[in-house]
Amino acid sequence: MNAKLNAGNLATLERSHDGLLRLCLTLEEIADSLPVDVDKDDCLDVARDMIPLLKQAHLLEEQVLFPDFDRNAGSRFAAMVIERLKAEHRCDALACEEMVQTLMAVAEDRCELSADTLRYMFHGFLEGVRRHVSSEKLMIEALLAAQSEGREILA
């Protein structure tokens, strides 16, 4: 699939990014509530939503955003940025699976990790997701600006 970024898939991507950022806020609240005030329902909700939301965002980014950015940028730098983001996708997916297992363990009172370890783990994951979403939003802005000005972007 080498579709261009259009209004429909842009809206879907923005919803996915917004969902990921909301998930990060909830995860931050969970981390800050450790070890005694943990909302088990929040843990279960985040655990349930994380993988599908991340997969949806990654799929659209890799099938539409990255090819469109690469096509418009036409530079080696753009290709390197895209490869770095794809590598981050793989790392994010693995970390997400571990986060789901950990959140389930916290919700079920069977997590053996210390509160400090959990906070470190949760904050590391959510900061990585936030940075990743920020990078992709910059790509979208560059594409939209180039389109509105009737030019190709230069990376």
Secondary structure, 3 states (H helix, E strand, C coil): CCCCCCHHHHHHHHHHHHHHHHHHHHHHHHHHHCCCCCCHHHHHHHHHHHHHHHHHHHHHHHHHHHHHHHHHHCCHHHHHHHHHHHHHHHHHHHHHHHHHHHHHHHHCCCCCCCHHHHHHHHHHHHHHHHHHHHHHHHHHHHHHHHHHCCCCCCC
